[in-house]
């Protein structure tokens, strides 16, 4: 099967690490899933290995989220097929750095 160019949007800290632009294209052969996209991304940008997934378990790192067609796929199986709009290159696969914390307001006496 001929690889299909898949659009991927990276968060700022991963753009800096990889030296890539905000949106890149990676070749994916076979079904377009989180796993196949991340495998292709790590092949093309080996410095990203371990930043999105654990080296051993291949599970998504905390504070990293994956979106396709405005839907959060972060908790889906890595082998779940992504929407046709992503598989065709019409829409990008978004990798987003999540933010944690409270309201930031501190009550003072």
C-alpha positions as CSV (number, residue, x, y, z in Angstrom):
1,X,0.0,0.0,0.0
2,X,1.3,3.4,-1.0
3,X,1.9,5.8,2.0
4,X,-0.6,8.7,2.3
5,X,0.6,12.1,3.5
6,X,-1.0,12.9,6.8
7,X,-1.0,16.4,8.2
8,X,0.1,16.8,11.8
9,X,0.0,19.9,14.0
10,X,2.6,20.0,16.8
11,X,2.6,22.1,20.0
12,X,5.2,24.8,20.3
13,X,7.6,22.8,22.6
14,X,7.7,19.9,20.2
15,X,8.2,22.2,17.2
16,X,11.3,23.6,19.0
17,X,12.6,20.1,19.9
18,X,12.1,18.8,16.4
19,X,13.0,21.9,14.4
20,X,9.8,21.4,12.5
21,X,7.1,23.9,11.6
22,X,3.7,24.1,13.2
23,X,2.2,21.7,10.6
24,X,4.1,18.9,9.1
25,X,3.3,16.0,6.8
26,X,4.2,12.4,7.6
27,X,3.8,9.4,5.3
28,X,1.4,6.7,6.7
29,X,1.0,3.3,5.0
30,X,-2.0,1.3,5.9
31,X,-4.8,2.3,8.3
32,X,-4.6,5.8,9.6
33,X,-4.6,5.5,13.4
34,X,-2.9,7.3,16.3
35,X,-0.4,4.5,16.4
36,X,0.4,4.7,12.7
37,X,0.7,8.5,12.8
38,X,2.9,8.5,15.9
39,X,5.1,5.7,14.4
40,X,5.6,7.8,11.2
41,X,6.2,10.9,13.2
42,X,8.9,9.3,15.4
43,X,10.6,7.8,12.3
44,X,10.7,11.2,10.6
45,X,11.7,13.0,13.8
46,X,13.5,10.6,16.1
47,X,14.2,13.2,18.7
48,X,10.4,13.1,19.5
49,X,10.6,9.4,20.6
50,X,9.5,9.2,24.2
51,X,7.9,12.7,24.2
52,X,4.4,11.6,23.2
53,X,4.5,7.9,24.3
54,X,6.3,6.0,26.9
55,X,9.3,4.1,25.4
56,X,8.3,0.8,26.9
57,X,4.5,0.7,27.1
58,X,3.8,3.0,24.2
59,X,1.0,4.6,26.2
60,X,0.3,8.3,25.7
61,X,2.2,10.6,28.0
62,X,0.2,12.6,30.6
63,X,-0.6,16.1,29.5
64,X,-0.5,15.2,25.8
65,X,-3.8,15.0,23.9
66,X,-4.7,13.9,20.4
67,X,-7.5,15.5,18.4
68,X,-9.0,14.7,15.0
69,X,-11.9,16.7,13.4
70,X,-12.5,18.6,16.7
71,X,-12.9,15.3,18.6
72,X,-10.7,14.2,21.5
73,X,-9.1,10.8,20.6
74,X,-6.8,10.8,23.6
75,X,-8.5,8.0,25.5
76,X,-9.4,5.9,22.4
77,X,-7.4,2.8,21.5
78,X,-4.3,3.8,19.6
79,X,-5.5,1.4,16.8
80,X,-8.9,3.1,16.4
81,X,-9.2,4.3,12.8
82,X,-9.3,8.1,12.6
83,X,-11.9,10.0,10.6
84,X,-11.7,10.0,6.8
85,X,-11.0,13.7,6.7
86,X,-7.7,13.1,8.6
87,X,-6.9,10.0,6.5
88,X,-7.4,11.9,3.3
89,X,-5.3,14.9,4.4
90,X,-8.3,17.3,4.4
91,X,-8.0,17.8,8.2
92,X,-4.9,17.6,10.4
93,X,-4.2,15.4,13.3
94,X,-3.6,17.7,16.3
95,X,-1.2,17.0,19.1
96,X,-1.9,19.3,22.0
97,X,-0.1,19.9,25.2
98,X,-2.7,19.8,28.0
99,X,-2.7,22.3,30.8
100,X,-3.3,21.3,34.4
101,X,-3.9,23.4,37.5
102,X,-6.6,25.3,39.3
103,X,-8.0,28.7,38.8
104,X,-4.7,30.4,39.6
105,X,-6.5,32.5,42.2
106,X,-5.2,32.4,45.7
107,X,-7.4,33.5,48.5
108,X,-5.6,35.8,50.9
109,X,-6.6,36.6,54.4
